Amino acid sequence: MTATDTGTTAPIIDAEEAERARRDKINRIAKWTLPSLVMALTLLAWHLYVTLNEIPHYVLPGPLLVGSSVVEDWSILWPAMLTTSRLTILALILAILGGVALAVAFTQSKWAEMSFFPYAVILQVTPVVAIAPLLQIYVESAFVAALLCAWIVAFFPILSNTTIGLKSADHNLQDLFSIYGATRWQRLRLLAAPSALPFFLGGLKIAGGLALIGAVVAEFVIGRAGTGLGLASTLLEASYRFNFGRLYAALILISAMGVAIFAVTSLISHLMLRKWHESALKRDA
């Protein structure tokens, strides 16, 4: 390349980098402003619909009433939200521990997989609504019964995804490990576990939302007995009292918890995969 060619190419490269930086900046701004704009327009449309049509608050409360209910009933909503959060987090932790341990056992022993995997499927396909009343009968603590329900719902995605991931290691690398006489522990730690990590993190995103769903469903069923568990029980009680402001406030807080769980699990996935996995590597447009 001649000196003239070099001098011509440099401004082109600088212009491309500037254009790429400009697009990245626009995308970063749009990532936050567009959802915020949609939310603002939705709330405005909700408010106008309720106000202009004079909808009674016991039919559809407006966003202002719901917001005031969140503030006024915070002393009730906050402990309920803590209970639901504790249920969800504990269920997710137990699902991770049990699902990963069982997935390792399945990949290390065909006999273990053939013996126990069908029962894991049965737990997954059995509606938790049908299991919750039985657990309420046989388990003395309502919190533990609800925890078991949430765990059952969140358990299978971790188990299934991690099992698939542990079996997805490259066969050429497996042959290489065999040539060098690697032990089972070395294969698991150095080959199978890194291969399974993206699958596990994908299952974690699913399990996080399912843990919340399982906790809410369990609270609906078990909370009918007057145990007063978390946000779902608060929502149910508010519906009985026709307190629709508190009902919508509890519903919004449940949705906010789900969004927060997905955001946290997505952040964990990004941080663990961003430097090496194809799904998280940043590509030039």
C-alpha positions as CSV (number, residue, x, y, z in Angstrom):
1,M,0.0,0.0,0.0
2,T,1.4,3.4,-1.0
3,A,1.5,6.4,1.2
4,T,-1.4,7.9,-0.8
5,D,-3.5,4.8,-0.2
6,T,-2.7,4.9,3.5
7,G,-3.7,8.6,3.8
8,T,-7.0,7.9,1.9
9,T,-7.9,4.9,4.0
10,A,-7.4,6.5,7.4
11,P,-10.2,9.1,7.1
12,I,-12.6,6.4,5.9
13,I,-11.8,4.2,8.9
14,D,-12.2,7.2,11.2
15,A,-15.6,8.0,9.6
16,E,-16.8,4.4,10.0
17,E,-15.8,4.4,13.7
18,A,-17.5,7.7,14.2
19,E,-20.7,6.4,12.5
20,R,-20.6,3.2,14.6
21,A,-20.1,5.2,17.8
22,R,-23.1,7.4,16.8
23,R,-25.3,4.4,16.2
24,D,-24.3,2.8,19.5
25,K,-25.1,6.0,21.3
26,I,-28.5,6.2,19.6
27,N,-29.3,2.6,20.5
28,R,-28.3,3.1,24.1
29,I,-30.6,6.1,24.4
30,A,-33.5,4.3,22.6
31,K,-33.1,1.2,24.8
32,W,-34.4,3.3,27.7
33,T,-36.4,6.1,26.2
34,L,-38.7,4.0,23.9
35,P,-40.0,1.7,26.7
36,S,-40.4,4.7,29.0
37,L,-42.3,6.5,26.2
38,V,-44.6,3.5,25.7
39,M,-45.2,3.3,29.4
40,A,-46.0,7.0,29.7
41,L,-48.5,6.8,26.7
42,T,-50.1,3.7,28.2
43,L,-50.6,5.4,31.6
44,L,-52.0,8.5,29.8
45,A,-54.4,6.5,27.8
46,W,-55.5,4.6,30.9
47,H,-56.1,7.9,32.8
48,L,-58.0,9.5,29.9
49,Y,-60.2,6.4,29.4
50,V,-61.2,6.2,33.0
51,T,-61.7,10.0,33.3
52,L,-63.6,10.7,30.1
53,N,-65.8,7.7,30.4
54,E,-66.3,8.2,34.2
55,I,-65.5,4.6,35.0
56,P,-66.3,3.9,38.7
57,H,-63.2,3.1,40.7
58,Y,-64.6,-0.3,41.8
59,V,-64.8,-1.3,38.1
60,L,-61.4,0.1,36.9
61,P,-59.3,2.4,39.1
62,G,-57.3,5.0,37.4
63,P,-53.5,5.1,37.6
64,L,-53.6,8.0,40.1
65,L,-55.7,6.0,42.4
66,V,-53.4,3.0,42.1
67,G,-50.4,5.1,42.8
68,S,-52.0,6.6,45.9
69,S,-52.9,3.1,47.0
70,V,-49.3,2.0,46.8
71,V,-48.3,5.0,49.0
72,E,-51.2,4.7,51.5
73,D,-51.1,0.9,51.8
74,W,-47.3,0.6,51.8
75,S,-47.3,-0.7,55.4
76,I,-49.4,-3.6,54.2
77,L,-47.8,-4.1,50.7
78,W,-44.2,-4.0,51.9
79,P,-44.3,-7.0,54.3
80,A,-46.3,-8.9,51.8
81,M,-43.8,-8.2,49.0
82,L,-41.0,-9.2,51.3
83,T,-42.7,-12.6,52.0
84,T,-43.3,-13.2,48.3
85,S,-39.7,-12.2,47.5
86,R,-38.3,-14.5,50.1
87,L,-40.5,-17.4,48.8
88,T,-39.3,-16.7,45.2
89,I,-35.6,-16.4,46.1
90,L,-35.5,-19.4,48.3
91,A,-37.4,-21.5,45.8
92,L,-35.0,-20.4,43.0
93,I,-31.9,-21.2,45.2
94,L,-33.3,-24.7,46.0
95,A,-34.1,-25.2,42.3
96,I,-30.5,-24.3,41.4
97,L,-29.0,-26.6,44.0
98,G,-31.3,-29.5,43.3
99,G,-31.4,-29.1,39.5
100,V,-27.6,-28.8,39.0
101,A,-26.8,-31.7,41.4
102,L,-29.3,-34.0,39.8
103,A,-28.2,-32.9,36.3
104,V,-24.6,-33.9,37.2
105,A,-25.8,-37.2,38.6
106,F,-27.8,-37.8,35.3
107,T,-24.7,-37.2,33.1
108,Q,-22.4,-39.3,35.3
109,S,-24.8,-42.3,35.6
110,K,-27.2,-43.5,32.9
111,W,-28.9,-45.6,35.6
112,A,-29.6,-42.5,37.7
113,E,-31.1,-40.7,34.7
114,M,-33.3,-43.6,33.7
115,S,-34.5,-44.0,37.3
116,F,-35.3,-40.5,38.3
117,F,-35.9,-38.4,35.1
118,P,-39.4,-39.6,34.5
119,Y,-40.4,-38.5,38.0
120,A,-38.9,-35.0,37.4
121,V,-41.1,-34.8,34.3
122,I,-44.1,-35.9,36.4
123,L,-43.4,-33.0,38.8
124,Q,-43.2,-30.6,35.9
125,V,-46.4,-31.6,34.2
126,T,-48.6,-31.9,37.3
127,P,-50.3,-28.5,37.9
128,V,-49.1,-26.8,41.1
129,V,-52.7,-25.8,41.8
130,A,-53.5,-29.5,42.3
131,I,-50.4,-30.0,44.6
132,A,-50.8,-27.0,46.8
133,P,-53.9,-28.2,48.7
134,L,-52.2,-31.6,49.5
135,L,-49.1,-29.8,50.7
136,Q,-51.2,-27.6,52.9
137,I,-52.7,-30.7,54.5
138,Y,-49.5,-32.6,55.1
139,V,-47.1,-29.7,55.8
140,E,-47.7,-27.8,59.0
141,S,-46.1,-24.5,57.9
142,A,-48.0,-22.6,55.2
143,F,-44.7,-20.9,54.2
144,V,-42.9,-24.2,53.7
145,A,-45.9,-25.5,51.7
146,A,-45.8,-22.5,49.4
147,L,-42.0,-22.8,49.1
148,L,-42.3,-26.4,48.0
149,C,-44.9,-25.4,45.3
150,A,-42.6,-22.6,44.0
151,W,-39.6,-25.0,44.0
152,I,-41.5,-27.7,42.0
153,V,-42.3,-25.1,39.3
154,A,-38.8,-23.7,39.1
155,F,-36.9,-27.0,39.4
156,F,-37.4,-28.6,36.0
157,P,-36.0,-25.8,33.7
158,I,-32.7,-25.8,35.7
159,L,-32.5,-29.6,35.5
160,S,-33.4,-30.0,31.9
161,N,-31.2,-27.1,30.5
162,T,-28.2,-28.1,32.7
163,T,-28.5,-31.8,31.6
164,I,-28.6,-30.8,27.9
165,G,-25.6,-28.5,28.5
166,L,-23.5,-31.1,30.2
167,K,-24.1,-33.4,27.3
168,S,-23.3,-30.8,24.7
169,A,-19.5,-30.7,25.0
170,D,-17.7,-30.9,21.7
171,H,-17.0,-34.6,20.8
172,N,-13.5,-33.7,19.5
173,L,-12.6,-32.2,22.8
174,Q,-14.0,-35.2,24.6
175,D,-11.7,-37.4,22.5
176,L,-8.8,-35.2,23.3
177,F,-9.6,-35.5,27.0
178,S,-9.7,-39.3,26.6
179,I,-6.3,-39.3,24.9
180,Y,-4.8,-37.4,27.8
181,G,-6.4,-39.7,30.3
182,A,-8.5,-37.1,32.0
183,T,-10.5,-38.2,35.0
184,R,-14.3,-37.8,35.3
185,W,-13.8,-34.9,37.6
186,Q,-11.5,-33.2,35.2
187,R,-13.9,-33.8,32.3
188,L,-16.8,-32.3,34.4
189,R,-14.9,-29.3,35.7
190,L,-12.8,-28.3,32.6
191,L,-15.1,-29.5,29.7
192,A,-18.7,-30.2,30.6
193,A,-19.2,-27.3,33.0
194,P,-18.1,-24.5,30.7
195,S,-20.2,-26.1,27.9
196,A,-23.2,-26.3,30.2
197,L,-22.9,-22.7,31.5
198,P,-24.9,-20.9,28.7
199,F,-27.6,-23.6,29.0
200,F,-27.8,-23.3,32.7
201,L,-28.1,-19.5,32.5
202,G,-30.9,-19.8,30.0
203,G,-32.7,-22.1,32.4
204,L,-32.0,-19.7,35.2
205,K,-33.9,-16.9,33.4
206,I,-36.9,-19.2,32.9
207,A,-36.8,-20.6,36.4
208,G,-36.6,-17.1,38.0
209,G,-40.0,-16.2,36.5
210,L,-41.5,-19.6,37.2
211,A,-40.4,-19.4,40.8
212,L,-42.4,-16.2,41.2
213,I,-45.4,-17.7,39.4
214,G,-45.2,-20.8,41.6
215,A,-45.0,-18.6,44.7
216,V,-48.0,-16.5,43.6
217,V,-50.1,-19.5,42.7
218,A,-49.3,-21.2,46.0
219,E,-50.2,-18.0,47.9
220,F,-53.5,-17.9,46.0
221,V,-54.4,-21.4,47.0
222,I,-52.9,-21.6,50.5
223,G,-53.8,-17.9,51.3
224,R,-57.5,-18.8,51.1
225,A,-57.2,-20.4,54.5
226,G,-56.4,-17.0,56.0
227,T,-52.7,-17.6,56.3
228,G,-52.0,-14.1,54.9
229,L,-48.8,-15.0,53.1
230,G,-47.6,-12.5,50.5
231,L,-48.8,-10.2,47.7
232,A,-51.1,-12.8,46.1
233,S,-52.9,-13.2,49.4
234,T,-53.1,-9.4,49.7
235,L,-54.5,-9.2,46.2
236,L,-57.1,-11.9,46.9
237,E,-58.2,-10.2,50.1
238,A,-58.5,-6.8,48.3
239,S,-60.7,-8.4,45.7
240,Y,-63.0,-9.7,48.5
241,R,-63.2,-6.2,50.0
242,F,-63.7,-4.6,46.6
243,N,-60.6,-2.5,47.3
244,F,-59.5,-2.3,43.6
245,G,-56.8,0.3,44.2
246,R,-54.9,-2.1,46.5
247,L,-55.6,-5.0,44.2
248,Y,-54.0,-3.2,41.2
249,A,-51.2,-2.0,43.4
250,A,-50.4,-5.6,44.5
251,L,-50.6,-6.7,40.9
252,I,-48.2,-4.0,39.7
253,L,-45.7,-4.9,42.5
254,I,-45.8,-8.6,41.4
255,S,-45.1,-7.5,37.8
256,A,-42.3,-5.3,39.0
257,M,-40.8,-8.2,40.9
258,G,-40.9,-10.3,37.8
259,V,-39.2,-7.7,35.7
260,A,-36.5,-7.2,38.5
261,I,-35.9,-11.0,38.6
262,F,-35.5,-11.2,34.8
263,A,-33.2,-8.1,34.8
264,V,-31.0,-9.6,37.5
265,T,-30.7,-13.0,35.8
266,S,-30.1,-11.4,32.5
267,L,-27.3,-9.3,34.0
268,I,-25.7,-12.4,35.6
269,S,-25.9,-14.1,32.2
270,H,-24.3,-11.2,30.4
271,L,-21.5,-10.8,32.9
272,M,-20.6,-14.5,32.8
273,L,-20.8,-14.9,29.0
274,R,-19.8,-11.5,27.6
275,K,-16.1,-12.3,27.1
276,W,-16.2,-15.7,25.5
277,H,-19.6,-16.9,24.4
278,E,-21.1,-16.2,20.9
279,S,-24.5,-15.2,22.3
280,A,-23.0,-12.4,24.4
281,L,-20.2,-11.1,22.2
282,K,-20.7,-7.6,20.8
283,R,-20.7,-7.6,17.0
284,D,-20.3,-4.6,14.7
285,A,-23.4,-3.7,12.9
